């Protein structure tokens, strides 16, 4: 008997969905590396004061999703600065 086939044969499941807790995804992570640091601040600084459609507007720095890069976005970055958002799968 082939050992690999023994583990595959007659396999059934009734699982229709799977929920995975990805942990807290913190605002301020503009470059999607799960670390909020000076790199994210740099992205925000270049786009600061811009609105959607303007040159140098960068949606990655629009943490409050209001289409304006302003003090609200800076505040979200500031309160999470130096934090990480790891993906934890139990």
C-alpha positions as CSV (number, residue, x, y, z in Angstrom):
1,X,0.0,0.0,0.0
2,X,1.3,3.4,-0.9
3,X,1.6,5.4,2.3
4,X,0.7,8.8,0.6
5,X,-2.6,7.4,-0.8
6,X,-3.5,6.1,2.6
7,X,-3.8,9.7,3.9
8,X,-5.7,11.0,0.9
9,X,-8.2,8.3,0.3
10,X,-11.8,8.7,1.5
11,X,-11.2,12.3,2.7
12,X,-14.4,14.3,3.2
13,X,-15.1,17.6,4.9
14,X,-18.1,19.7,5.7
15,X,-16.2,22.9,6.3
16,X,-17.8,25.7,4.2
17,X,-15.8,28.6,5.5
18,X,-12.8,29.4,7.7
19,X,-12.4,32.5,9.8
20,X,-8.8,33.6,10.6
21,X,-8.0,36.3,13.1
22,X,-5.4,38.5,11.4
23,X,-4.9,40.6,14.6
24,X,-5.2,44.3,14.7
25,X,-4.2,46.1,11.5
26,X,-3.0,49.5,12.8
27,X,-3.6,52.7,10.9
28,X,-0.3,54.5,9.9
29,X,1.2,51.6,8.0
30,X,1.5,53.3,4.6
31,X,3.9,50.9,3.0
32,X,2.2,47.6,4.2
33,X,5.2,46.1,6.0
34,X,3.3,45.9,9.3
35,X,5.8,48.3,11.0
36,X,4.8,51.9,11.6
37,X,8.0,53.9,11.3
38,X,9.8,56.7,9.6
39,X,9.2,55.2,6.2
40,X,5.5,55.6,6.7
41,X,6.0,59.1,7.9
42,X,7.9,59.9,4.7
43,X,5.0,58.7,2.6
44,X,2.7,60.9,4.6
45,X,5.0,63.9,4.5
46,X,5.2,63.9,0.7
47,X,1.4,63.7,0.4
48,X,0.5,66.0,3.2
49,X,-2.0,68.7,2.3
50,X,-3.0,67.0,-0.9
51,X,-6.5,65.7,-1.9
52,X,-7.4,62.9,-4.3
53,X,-6.5,63.8,-7.9
54,X,-3.7,66.3,-7.0
55,X,-0.1,65.6,-7.9
56,X,1.7,63.9,-5.1
57,X,-1.5,62.7,-3.5
58,X,-0.8,59.1,-2.2
59,X,-3.9,57.1,-1.0
60,X,-1.6,55.0,1.1
61,X,-1.3,57.9,3.5
62,X,-5.0,58.6,3.7
63,X,-5.5,56.6,6.9
64,X,-8.9,58.0,7.7
65,X,-10.1,57.4,4.1
66,X,-11.6,60.9,3.6
67,X,-9.6,61.6,0.4
68,X,-7.5,64.4,2.1
69,X,-4.0,63.9,3.6
70,X,-4.1,66.1,6.7
71,X,-3.6,66.3,10.5
72,X,-6.1,63.5,11.1
73,X,-3.9,61.1,9.1
74,X,-0.8,62.3,10.9
75,X,-2.6,61.7,14.2
76,X,-3.4,58.1,13.3
77,X,0.2,57.5,12.3
78,X,1.5,59.2,15.5
79,X,-0.5,57.2,18.0
80,X,0.7,53.9,16.4
81,X,4.2,55.0,15.7
82,X,6.8,52.3,16.4
83,X,4.1,49.6,16.7
84,X,3.9,46.5,14.7
85,X,0.8,44.6,13.5
86,X,1.8,41.0,13.3
87,X,-0.5,38.4,11.8
88,X,-1.2,35.8,14.4
89,X,-2.8,32.6,13.4
90,X,-3.4,30.2,16.3
